[in-house]
Amino acid sequence: MPTAARTYWLTTACRIARKDQSLVIERLNGTPVHIPVTDVRDIVACAPVEVNTAVVSLLNTHRISVHFLSHYGDYAGSLLTSDTSASGETVLAQARLAGDPAASLAIARSLVLAASFNVRRVIDRHLLSRPQSVLEQSAASAASREQLMGAEGTFRRSAWEVLDTRLPHWLQLNGRSRRPPTNAGNAFISYANGITYARLLTAVRLTPLHSGIAFLHGTMERQRHSLVLDLAEVFKPLFAERLLLRLSGRGQLKPSHFDSGTNQAMLSDAGRKLVVQAIRDELAVTVQHRSLGRKVAYDELLYLEALQLTRRCLEKTPYKPFRIWW
């Protein structure tokens, strides 16, 4: 994964301006921050951001994407550069693989099982042992990705119930809710999932893969990148449930970090900054990679996952989705 540039996170409302070959971050209160464009890999906007055509031109020239999160932390969209790393050969191979019912279903099944493994590893290995066994049996007999996703949904509901037993009352999910989240716990999960999706979109666009051709989610998914949804399944537990349990257990997450109303909740400004910083720190954590024989950051794991799928498309190398090994 390119290391010369890095991700910039915008957690307060601002305007992005251009000055020669630099980006200028202008906030309502604060000194403008000048950033050399060569220092930027991508930008994640967690608050309202204004840009103009001069900025868009500069971003496009240097292949810098901007990902936007909504008011509630869901992925809202991206300003993507026109030039990508996608290659015709890889896209054709990816399309053939996705069009092969048996091969496509095998990849979808492996994604579902890896995601459930990671959820169980993060939340509770003992209490989720039986739900995972049931999922494995259902996945083995599933004849379509719709059946796979149905079985995964049943497992996830069991996992969220177990997750609630490890959280204080005010953070419990009481079932998963989105758009908008109905309580603090759901608001946290949605926000972390939105960031995970944005980071994976950048990773996929650094490879020759097409982000719209998927194996588990529908290829015709509107407004979202289906392949990114596929890969996000296995990484969301690492950055959502895992961090929710950690910040809650350490007493770092407090009711004041959320703004709650009638059947809706969202992170406050302070809450957004806390969650973004926690995920930024987590992305920088390194682990010894078992195959590469070197340390890699969590952020690089996302890119390596996309590369592994690229090799499956081009070289028919067996694809083994990411599973937490530490």
Steps between C-alpha positions, in 0.01 A plus 500: 500500500644845413662651808617835367159653567248463781133534581375834632200504731272804520295493820373859502317701236745664262574619149768345280672762285792486259821696500733399218575130559379497860166442666393751762265390777307807617296470819266760644717538808865417451804566289485360143696178459709459183552143379727409204284302259771233473450425870135395455380150413133571567274706725221382731253779576315433826338847499361736232767602247495755217710459186519688170593403144864608543533255788323225307741547210802471728358194675427334167850570366658332802242221531380604845151388602283664765258280697202658676316371806142607563354683798455161671834355392378285211702505180346784295712487184839581356665747270693245296772571249438408138828309472510168686729198506232271353621295203288348226656156542430492873146635468415238235643224719309638799177510300548141382561386856194688629296349216600144591226393746708235679820703527317818599299320768819345639655844545178636653491206742861558604427867566202420721693240700803727543279787615327279757837371622616857557177598675528203733870572564422858595181459706498164676645171375301282743153653477515525121631148447157348436369785279814470289456123469143558381626758249764260368236233442267748329783639287602154385147427373427849361429498128500877448657811645156608622488189717854571617414855601188377677706254704756771573222732616380240750853461636547876524182539705633243746834681508337837575305345786823367649671833437231675707586285802850652499390862469351745752126552462532835322725350229303184429380459142165327569509383140680658207351825366622728222409819315463633763644295786252494788751502786861568596629147437355491149633849430851383587474184286365694200775760523778243527352298213484811282868570557592137434310512171676822395845359580426183305378699199839671485676164534296338220562794267874450542462156340389397147162381635165656411321615815156427353542128425429300815448145623289526817312827450304577187712632215218738417514658849410865444698792644751269664796294381396135527849350521588740782188382686626143457844569646364727773314203653822342625657823629206670672535291819862614532412870495140512625406242765858461619553872555155543651584240764844648563392863535204399715707272721759770560236759580614722212158503334243704691137608445626852430662368183154452347209722407177305540146588405174311443595166346825636363856557617825627359850570619562851631795703370711374790375146439592511131850618582540224759383226263702628204815521711441150636463357148800699372710358781370150429579526128861579593539194728736239354497122522739235374358371173512123485553475124712807428725451800499870589296743703204662326260768620130427522456757223720292271297188579210658308718545193648150530147357514410667172826377345422145610167519320680638194721192494191279526360666189819491293690197628223285652690510830270380783341796676501485880331808647657683793464335839638653819798288602633691798 
